Amino acid sequence: MGDRSPKSVQKKAAQKQTKHNASDKQKQSLIQAQLATKAKLAANKKK
């Protein structure tokens, strides 16, 4: 049986949230890099 104390449940939830936030941050940085690349290509085409 797993530990179901309130402290344990809260700790597990905090760890899950931290992992989720790190994943979201990584996705956002990837999207920003892609947008920057597209912007550079568009600027080079205009020249």
GROMACS elastic network, one bead per residue, 0.5 to 0.9 nm:
[ bonds ]
;  ai    aj funct       b0    kb
    1     4     6  0.87326   500
    3     6     6  0.89991   500
    3     8     6  0.65442   500
    3     9     6  0.79493   500
    4     7     6  0.81869   500
    4     8     6  0.62552   500
    4     9     6  0.61228   500
    5     8     6  0.52229   500
    5     9     6  0.62364   500
    5    10     6  0.86142   500
    6     9     6  0.51148   500
    6    10     6  0.60451   500
    6    11     6  0.85266   500
    7    10     6  0.51472   500
    7    11     6  0.61061   500
    7    12     6  0.86098   500
    8    11     6  0.51014   500
    8    12     6  0.61522   500
    8    13     6  0.85865   500
    9    12     6  0.51859   500
    9    13     6  0.61862   500
    9    14     6  0.86426   500
   10    13     6  0.50958   500
   10    14     6  0.61479   500
   10    15     6  0.86603   500
   11    14     6  0.51046   500
   11    15     6  0.62360   500
   11    16     6  0.86352   500
   12    15     6  0.51570   500
   12    16     6  0.62037   500
   12    17     6  0.86526   500
   13    16     6  0.50611   500
   13    17     6  0.61363   500
   13    18     6  0.86028   500
   14    17     6  0.50777   500
   14    18     6  0.61421   500
   14    19     6  0.86346   500
   15    18     6  0.51017   500
   15    19     6  0.62222   500
   15    20     6  0.86008   500
   16    19     6  0.51831   500
   16    20     6  0.61790   500
   16    21     6  0.86464   500
   17    20     6  0.50093   500
   17    21     6  0.60696   500
   17    22     6  0.85786   500
   18    21     6  0.50968   500
   18    22     6  0.61909   500
   18    23     6  0.86203   500
   19    22     6  0.51788   500
   19    23     6  0.62705   500
   19    24     6  0.87333   500
   20    23     6  0.50816   500
   20    24     6  0.62187   500
   20    25     6  0.86219   500
   21    24     6  0.50443   500
   21    25     6  0.60861   500
   21    26     6  0.85825   500
   22    25     6  0.50854   500
   22    26     6  0.62141   500
   22    27     6  0.86915   500
   23    26     6  0.51501   500
   23    27     6  0.62796   500
   23    28     6  0.86785   500
   24    27     6  0.50809   500
   24    28     6  0.61292   500
   24    29     6  0.86534   500
   25    28     6  0.50968   500
   25    29     6  0.62418   500
   25    30     6  0.86440   500
   26    29     6  0.52341   500
   26    30     6  0.62778   500
   26    31     6  0.87306   500
   27    30     6  0.50976   500
   27    31     6  0.62319   500
   27    32     6  0.86598   500
   28    31     6  0.50623   500
   28    32     6  0.61462   500
   28    33     6  0.86163   500
   29    32     6  0.50087   500
   29    33     6  0.61704   500
   29    34     6  0.86449   500
   30    33     6  0.51175   500
   30    34     6  0.62862   500
   30    35     6  0.87028   500
   31    34     6  0.50880   500
   31    35     6  0.61912   500
   31    36     6  0.85968   500
   32    35     6  0.50996   500
   32    36     6  0.61148   500
   32    37     6  0.85973   500
   33    36     6  0.51044   500
   33    37     6  0.62134   500
   33    38     6  0.86899   500
   34    37     6  0.51060   500
   34    38     6  0.62501   500
   34    39     6  0.86383   500
   35    38     6  0.50594   500
   35    39     6  0.61105   500
   35    40     6  0.86207   500
   36    39     6  0.50567   500
   36    40     6  0.62092   500
   36    41     6  0.86802   500
   37    40     6  0.51564   500
   37    41     6  0.62847   500
   37    42     6  0.86598   500
   38    41     6  0.51450   500
   38    42     6  0.61554   500
   38    43     6  0.86063   500
   39    42     6  0.50974   500
   39    43     6  0.61402   500
   39    44     6  0.86132   500
   40    43     6  0.50922   500
   40    44     6  0.61607   500
   40    45     6  0.86616   500
   41    44     6  0.50960   500
   41    45     6  0.62264   500
   41    46     6  0.88159   500
   42    45     6  0.51676   500
   42    46     6  0.65017   500
   43    46     6  0.52959   500
   43    47     6  0.67727   500
   44    47     6  0.53904   500
